[in-house]
Amino acid sequence: MGLGNILLLSQITGYIFGAIFSLFTFPPIAVSQDHFDDHCILFSTGYLNTTLDRYVINEWSLGTQCGFAIYVGIQLMGISLWQSIRLSIHAVNGTDSSFLMTCITLLVNLLMNIMLLASAITVTDGYKVWCAAIEKANQRCEYAGYANNFFFDENIKPAGFNLDWGIAQFGLWTSWILYTILLIFSLVKLSNLHKQENILRSLTRERQRLLGHYEQPDL
């Protein structure tokens, strides 16, 4: 098996895992929002009402952070599925991507890499702010999701939110590492195609020289 085939199969495997890891990103976040009455807990803060001994959320975040993370997760699934199917067809037919398509793939991977990194950082920092506010209320974040009657708002059903957001953080950071590797694969493939193009041009030039049709350009 040639180096090109190994690289192609590596890309297919990477995109398949990307589609799988996307299931660890937006579904847990969507579930968490549903449990918190369609609110996003990232960067949300509250305080402990000592009279009622309940945690009151006095400032919900705008929700754009959760929305962006869900959007990135859906894009991750769509792009990963599309690329894995497209490259699998090339593998079956014994072909490979063109130079233009490889450039487009490189740009898409770069954009996904940036979006995944931004989303992973946002989710991680936003969850830390949420947990820091809960810990000020003398409750550990790991237990707040399972504590009965901890939240003042009866519409909130935490149902182990720490597990949801732990899965989401795992999915986003793992997907970012994966797309960093896929970005490197795209760079390697682009470099190989560029070298092949230069070799083909050199062979064509030598053939024209042997046939007497090649004219040296004026420099």
C-alpha positions as CSV (number, residue, x, y, z in Angstrom):
1,M,0.0,0.0,0.0
2,G,1.4,3.4,-1.0
3,L,1.9,6.4,1.1
4,G,-1.0,8.2,-0.6
5,N,-3.4,5.3,0.2
6,I,-2.3,5.3,3.8
7,L,-2.8,9.0,4.1
8,L,-6.3,8.7,2.5
9,L,-7.3,5.9,4.8
10,S,-6.0,7.9,7.8
11,Q,-8.1,10.8,6.7
12,I,-11.2,8.6,6.4
13,T,-10.6,7.2,9.8
14,G,-10.2,10.6,11.3
15,Y,-13.4,12.0,9.8
16,I,-15.3,8.9,11.0
17,F,-14.1,9.5,14.5
18,G,-15.0,13.2,14.1
19,A,-18.6,12.2,13.3
20,I,-18.6,10.0,16.4
21,F,-17.1,12.7,18.7
22,S,-19.7,15.2,17.5
23,L,-22.3,13.1,19.4
24,F,-20.3,14.1,22.6
25,T,-20.7,17.8,21.9
26,F,-24.1,19.3,21.0
27,P,-26.5,16.6,22.4
28,P,-25.3,17.0,26.1
29,I,-25.5,20.8,25.8
30,A,-29.0,20.6,24.4
31,V,-30.1,18.3,27.2
32,S,-28.6,20.6,29.8
33,Q,-30.5,23.6,28.4
34,D,-33.7,21.6,28.5
35,H,-33.1,20.7,32.1
36,F,-32.4,24.4,33.0
37,D,-35.6,25.7,31.4
38,D,-33.9,26.6,28.1
39,H,-31.2,28.6,29.9
40,C,-27.5,28.4,29.3
41,I,-25.5,27.8,32.6
42,L,-22.2,29.0,31.1
43,F,-21.1,32.2,32.8
44,S,-24.4,32.3,34.8
45,T,-24.1,33.2,38.4
46,G,-26.2,33.2,41.6
47,Y,-26.2,33.2,45.3
48,L,-27.4,31.2,48.3
49,N,-30.6,32.6,49.9
50,T,-29.8,31.9,53.5
51,T,-33.5,32.3,54.5
52,L,-34.7,29.7,52.2
53,D,-31.4,27.8,52.0
54,R,-31.8,27.6,48.3
55,Y,-29.5,28.6,45.4
56,V,-30.9,31.5,43.4
57,I,-29.7,32.2,39.9
58,N,-29.7,36.0,39.6
59,E,-27.9,36.4,36.3
60,W,-28.4,34.0,33.4
61,S,-26.0,34.3,30.5
62,L,-27.2,35.4,27.1
63,G,-27.1,31.8,25.8
64,T,-25.0,32.6,22.8
65,Q,-22.2,30.5,24.2
66,C,-24.3,27.4,24.3
67,G,-25.8,28.2,20.9
68,F,-22.3,28.6,19.4
69,A,-21.2,25.2,20.9
70,I,-24.3,23.5,19.5
71,Y,-23.7,25.1,16.1
72,V,-20.1,23.9,16.1
73,G,-21.1,20.4,17.1
74,I,-23.7,20.2,14.3
75,Q,-21.1,21.5,11.8
76,L,-18.6,19.0,13.1
77,M,-21.0,16.1,12.4
78,G,-22.0,17.4,8.9
79,I,-18.5,18.1,7.7
80,S,-17.1,14.8,9.1
81,L,-19.8,12.7,7.6
82,W,-19.5,14.4,4.2
83,Q,-15.7,14.1,4.1
84,S,-15.7,10.5,5.2
85,I,-18.2,9.6,2.5
86,R,-16.4,11.6,-0.2
87,L,-13.0,10.2,0.6
88,S,-14.4,6.6,1.0
89,I,-15.7,6.9,-2.6
90,H,-12.2,7.9,-3.7
91,A,-10.7,4.9,-1.8
92,V,-13.1,2.5,-3.5
93,N,-12.5,3.9,-6.9
94,G,-8.7,4.1,-6.4
95,T,-8.6,7.8,-6.9
96,D,-7.8,10.8,-4.7
97,S,-8.8,14.4,-4.3
98,S,-7.7,17.0,-6.8
99,F,-5.4,19.9,-5.9
100,L,-8.3,22.3,-5.7
101,M,-10.4,20.0,-3.5
102,T,-7.4,19.5,-1.2
103,C,-7.0,23.2,-0.8
104,I,-10.7,23.6,0.0
105,T,-10.4,20.7,2.5
106,L,-7.4,22.4,4.1
107,L,-9.4,25.7,4.6
108,V,-12.4,23.8,6.0
109,N,-10.2,21.9,8.4
110,L,-8.5,25.1,9.5
111,L,-11.9,26.9,10.1
112,M,-13.2,23.9,12.0
113,N,-10.0,23.8,14.1
114,I,-10.4,27.4,15.1
115,M,-14.1,27.1,15.8
116,L,-13.6,24.0,17.9
117,L,-10.8,25.6,19.9
118,A,-12.9,28.7,20.5
119,S,-15.9,26.7,21.6
120,A,-13.9,24.4,23.8
121,I,-12.3,27.4,25.6
122,T,-15.7,29.1,26.0
123,V,-17.4,26.0,27.4
124,T,-14.5,25.3,29.8
125,D,-14.2,28.8,31.1
126,G,-18.0,29.3,31.2
127,Y,-18.5,26.1,33.3
128,K,-15.7,27.2,35.7
129,V,-17.6,30.5,36.3
130,W,-20.8,28.6,36.9
131,C,-19.1,26.1,39.3
132,A,-17.2,28.9,41.1
133,A,-20.5,30.7,41.9
134,I,-22.0,27.4,43.2
135,E,-19.0,26.7,45.4
136,K,-19.4,30.1,47.0
137,A,-22.8,28.9,48.1
138,N,-21.0,26.1,50.1
139,Q,-21.8,23.4,47.6
140,R,-19.5,21.4,45.4
141,C,-20.3,21.6,41.8
142,E,-19.9,17.8,41.5
143,Y,-22.8,17.3,43.9
144,A,-25.0,20.2,43.0
145,G,-26.4,18.4,40.0
146,Y,-27.7,15.6,42.2
147,A,-28.7,17.6,45.3
148,N,-32.4,17.6,46.0
149,N,-34.1,21.0,46.4
150,F,-30.8,22.9,45.9
151,F,-32.1,25.4,43.3
152,F,-34.8,27.9,44.1
153,D,-36.4,27.8,40.7
154,E,-38.7,24.7,40.5
155,N,-38.5,24.6,36.7
156,I,-34.9,23.7,37.0
157,K,-34.1,19.9,36.9
158,P,-30.3,19.7,37.1
159,A,-30.3,15.9,36.6
160,G,-26.5,15.6,36.8
161,F,-25.5,18.7,34.7
162,N,-21.9,18.1,35.6
163,L,-21.9,14.8,33.6
164,D,-23.5,16.6,30.6
165,W,-20.9,19.3,30.6
166,G,-18.0,16.9,31.3
167,I,-19.0,15.0,28.2
168,A,-19.3,18.2,26.2
169,Q,-15.9,19.4,27.2
170,F,-14.4,15.9,26.4
171,G,-16.1,16.0,23.0
172,L,-14.9,19.5,22.1
173,W,-11.3,19.1,23.2
174,T,-11.0,15.7,21.6
175,S,-12.5,16.9,18.4
176,W,-10.1,19.9,18.3
177,I,-7.1,17.5,18.7
178,L,-8.5,15.3,16.0
179,Y,-9.0,18.2,13.6
180,T,-5.5,19.4,14.3
181,I,-4.3,16.0,13.1
182,L,-6.6,16.2,10.1
183,L,-5.2,19.7,9.3
184,I,-1.7,18.2,9.3
185,F,-2.9,15.4,7.0
186,S,-4.3,18.0,4.6
187,L,-1.0,20.0,4.6
188,V,0.9,16.8,3.9
189,K,-1.4,15.9,1.0
190,L,-1.2,19.4,-0.4
191,S,2.6,19.3,-0.3
192,N,2.6,15.9,-2.0
193,L,0.3,17.1,-4.8
194,H,2.4,20.1,-5.3
195,K,5.6,18.0,-5.6
196,Q,3.8,15.7,-8.1
197,E,2.7,18.6,-10.2
198,N,6.2,19.9,-10.3
199,I,7.5,16.5,-11.3
200,L,4.9,16.2,-14.1
201,R,5.8,19.7,-15.4
202,S,9.5,18.7,-15.4
203,L,8.7,15.5,-17.3
204,T,6.6,17.3,-19.8
205,R,9.4,19.9,-20.3
206,E,12.0,17.1,-20.8
207,R,9.8,15.4,-23.3
208,Q,9.3,18.6,-25.3
209,R,13.1,19.2,-25.2
210,L,13.8,15.7,-26.6
211,L,11.3,16.3,-29.3
212,G,12.8,19.7,-30.1
213,H,9.6,21.6,-29.2
214,Y,10.8,23.2,-26.0
215,E,12.1,26.7,-26.1
216,Q,14.0,28.1,-23.1
217,P,12.2,31.1,-21.7
218,D,14.0,34.4,-21.6
219,L,14.9,35.4,-18.1
